[in-house]
Amino acid sequence: MGRINYIKAKRYSILLIILCFNFFIYGCKTTRHVAYFRDIPDSLSAPMVLQHTKFDEPKINSGDVLNISIQTIDPRAVEMISGSNASNGLVTSSTQSVGVNNTYLVDQNGYIELAIVGRVKVAGLTITETKDVLHEKAKQYYTNPIVNVRNNFVISVFGDVLRPGTFTIPNDKVSVLDAISLAGDLNISGKRQNVLLLHEEGNEVIASRLDLTSTALFNNPNYYLKSGDKIYIEPNRAKKRSATVDLTQDRYITYAVSIITILLAISSRL
C-alpha cells in the first residue's frame, strides 16, 4: 500500500514539475517580447549604423487647422485689419503683425479664407508650398510681408499605453516612437510586435502593422506619421485573460495548487 502511494505521489510530482516548467517557459517568452529593437546587440564595439526612411513633408488635407501669421512693416496694413490708427497708440513698432496666431480650418474643398488676401486653396500643398503661395498673395497688399504657417499636427494613441489620448503637436515631423512617447510608452502587457496604425485617406481607412522590437521599423514607410493617424496597442493574451476571468477564481486555483503541493510533500514521506 505504501509503495502504491509512493508511485502516485511520484506521478503527481512529475505532473506538477511539468506544469511549473510550462509556466516558466511562458514567463520567459513574455519577458523576451518586452524589449524594443532586440536585434541590436547588448554590447557594441562600434556604433551600429541603421537605414532610415526618408522624411517627406506631409501634405495639408481638408479638416486640418493651420496657424497663420503675416508680418509687415506697413502700419496701414494693420489699420486695415484691426481698424486701429497710429494716433491711438496701438501701432508703435516699425514691424507689425497682421492676424498673429489666427487659426484657419481647411474646408472640405481644401480652401482657407484670410482677411484682405482672400480665399486660397491649400489642400495638397506642403507647409513650405503654402507659405510661398500666401507670400505671393500677401505682397500684393502688404509691404515686405513675412508669412509663417504651422499645421496643428494631431495624432491619437490608444489601447494598452500609460496615457491614451489625442495629442496636438506643433511639428509635422512626428515618428511612431514620438507618438508612443507622448502616450507615456506601452504598458508591460502591450504587444510590441503587432502595433496597428490607422490612416484615413479620403473615404478609406488604411491599416498597417508595425514591429517595435525590430530595427526594420526605422526603414518602414509608415515610420513618420501623418496628421490624423491613430495608433492602437493591443494587450497580450495574459492581459486579455485578466480582463475576462474572475480574479477570485485565479486565487482559488493558486490556493489549490499550494495545498496539493503540501499534500504531495507529506505523502512522499509516508
Residue pairs with C-beta under 8 A, 6 or more apart in sequence:
2 270
5 267
5 270
6 267
6 268
6 270
8 267
9 264
9 267
9 268
10 268
12 260
12 264
13 264
13 268
16 257
16 260
16 261
16 264
30 236
30 238
32 38
33 191
33 192
33 193
33 213
33 236
34 188
34 192
35 213
36 192
36 212
36 213
37 212
37 213
37 214
37 215
37 217
38 213
38 214
39 213
39 214
39 215
40 48
40 215
41 48
50 215
50 218
50 219
51 218
51 219
52 218
52 219
52 223
53 218
53 219
53 220
53 221
53 223
53 224
55 173
55 224
56 224
57 126
57 127
57 128
57 172
58 126
58 151
58 172
58 226
58 227
59 123
59 124
59 125
59 126
60 66
60 106
60 110
60 122
60 123
60 124
60 125
60 126
60 127
60 130
60 151
61 106
61 110
61 123
61 227
61 228
62 106
62 107
62 108
62 109
62 110
62 123
63 105
63 106
63 108
63 228
64 105
64 106
64 151
64 152
64 227
65 103
65 104
65 105
65 106
65 151
65 152
66 103
66 104
66 106
66 112
66 122
66 130
66 149
66 150
66 151
66 152
67 101
67 102
67 103
67 148
67 149
67 150
67 151
67 152
68 99
68 102
68 103
68 104
68 112
68 114
68 134
68 147
68 148
68 149
68 150
69 97
69 98
69 99
69 100
69 101
69 102
69 147
69 148
70 97
70 98
70 99
70 114
70 117
70 134
70 138
70 142
70 145
70 146
70 147
70 148
71 95
71 96
71 97
71 98
71 100
71 145
71 146
71 147
71 148
72 78
72 95
72 96
72 98
72 138
72 142
72 143
72 144
72 145
72 146
73 94
73 95
73 96
73 143
73 144
74 96
74 142
74 143
75 86
75 91
75 96
77 96
77 98
77 116
77 141
77 142
77 143
78 84
78 90
78 91
78 96
78 97
78 98
79 85
79 86
79 91
80 116
80 141
81 98
81 99
81 115
81 116
82 90
84 90
84 91
85 91
98 115
98 116
98 142
99 114
99 115
102 114
103 152
104 112
104 113
104 114
105 112
106 112
106 122
106 123
109 121
109 123
110 121
110 122
110 123
110 124
111 119
111 120
111 121
111 122
111 123
112 119
112 120
112 122
113 119
113 120
114 120
114 134
116 141
117 134
117 137
117 138
117 141
118 137
120 133
120 134
120 137
122 130
122 133
125 133
127 149
127 150
127 151
127 172
130 149
131 147
131 148
131 149
134 147
134 149
135 145
135 147
138 145
138 147
139 145
150 170
151 172
151 227
152 168
152 169
152 170
152 227
153 168
153 169
153 170
153 171
153 172
153 174
153 227
154 166
154 167
154 168
154 169
154 227
154 228
155 166
155 167
155 169
155 174
155 179
155 182
155 225
155 227
155 228
155 229
155 230
155 231
156 165
156 166
156 167
156 229
156 230
156 231
157 164
157 165
157 167
157 179
157 180
157 182
157 183
157 230
157 231
157 233
158 164
158 165
158 230
158 231
158 232
158 233
159 190
159 231
159 232
159 233
159 234
159 235
160 186
160 187
160 189
160 190
160 191
160 233
160 234
160 235
160 239
161 180
161 183
161 184
161 185
161 186
161 187
161 190
161 233
162 183
162 184
162 185
162 186
162 187
163 182
163 183
163 184
164 183
165 183
167 179
167 182
167 183
169 178
169 182
172 227
173 224
174 224
174 225
175 223
175 224
175 225
176 195
176 197
176 210
176 212
176 217
176 222
176 223
176 225
176 231
178 225
179 225
179 229
179 231
180 186
180 212
180 231
183 231
186 192
186 212
186 233
187 233
187 235
187 239
189 235
189 236
189 238
189 239
190 233
190 234
190 235
190 236
191 233
191 234
191 235
191 236
192 211
192 212
192 213
193 211
193 212
193 213
194 209
194 211
194 234
195 209
195 210
195 211
195 212
195 231
195 232
195 233
195 234
196 207
196 208
196 209
196 210
196 231
196 232
196 233
196 234
197 207
197 208
197 209
197 210
197 222
197 225
197 229
197 230
197 231
198 205
198 206
198 207
198 229
198 230
198 231
198 232
199 205
199 206
199 208
199 222
199 226
199 228
199 229
199 230
200 206
200 228
208 222
210 217
210 220
210 222
211 217
217 223
225 231
235 243
